[in-house]
Amino acid sequence: MGLFDKIKGQLASVVEWPDMDDSSIFYKWNNDELKKGSRLIIRPGQDAIFLYQGKIEGIFTEDGDYDIESRIIPFLSTLAGFKFGFNSGLRAEVLFVNTREFTVNWGTQNAINLPVANLPGGMPIRAFGTFNCKVSDYTALIENVAGVKSRYTIDDVRQRLISVTDQYLMKYIVQDGKDMFNIQANADEIGEDVAKAINGKLDDIGMTCTSFQIQSVSYPDNVREMQEKAAGAAMVGDATHYTQVQMANSMDNGGSGAGNTASQMAQMAMGMAMGQQMAGAMAGQAAPAASAAPLASDGKAPNFCPNCGTPTNGAKFCANCGQQLY
């Protein structure tokens, strides 16, 4: 450090968050004294809390560059009778708070055993997701955290909650989940309850959980295989739907020899099915036509076919339409 920097440091201080990062919740500036010419720099996404003897004297939320002697001290004097000047320097602290909402990843530390009938040990599952939190109470933050720490990060919050997330999750999955295989459908309701429970752990450090999301739930491999088999059996049980799906899959594989063969077989099957349907329809139509033309009541062939009007010439069947005549 040069001579100019040493002299400047004795005369004035730049009060700012030196290296703010996305993971820090607050940073406490604590120097020997504030001198004349000291400046307070507040960046976007920050609040600056001016502390004197551990007490909050003022909170500044507008970002900008402030001269402490001409702008900050006069303002503080109007709030709480703050009458200290810079004749011999001013010992004070400034706490910078990150005002943004944090997104924190979470995951179950251990498998959660959900109670299941006829399974004494329960069904082990794992879950993953995120939760959002932000600073909400500066007084609690200062009294319970900033008094003993100069910096606090979102990893500190994660460590605070990781030990209780599993028990909260299990409690509310059982309470709200209804069906252990349908947890995702009830994820919003479960998440709301878990967020409320987490807030009980965050209130005393001046933070709040704004939302809790369950993004995925995983089951043991053997349970997942049973689910797939059950789903396949259910599809096969609907033979019509299964056949349609298989035909569609076969036709989609038209790029390979096997795909072409499967497509041809599917088309043949469809053609046979259509032929059977047509034959059935024709048989259904022929039966009413035959019954619509009654036989001669005297046991002799009529002169003309009662169905199509063709001369019969004494024949037993009509030579034109095949109608039985007697």
Secondary structure, 3 states (H helix, E strand, C coil): CCHHHHHHHHHCCEECCCCCCCCEEEEEEECCCECCCCEEEECCCEEEEEEECCEEEEEECCCEEEEHHHHHHHHHHHHHCCCCCCCCCECCEEEEEECCCEEEEEECCCCEEEEECCEEEEEEEEEEEEEEEEECCHHHHHHHHHCCCCEEEHHHHHHHHHHHHHHHHHHHHHHHCCCHHHCHHHHHHHHHHHHHHHHHHHHHHCEEEEEEEEEEEECCHHHHHHHHHHHHHHHHHCHHHHHHHHHHHHHHCCCCHHHHHHHHHHHHHHHHHHHHHHHHHHHHHHHHHHHHCCCCCCCCCCCECCCCCCECCCCCECCCCCCECC
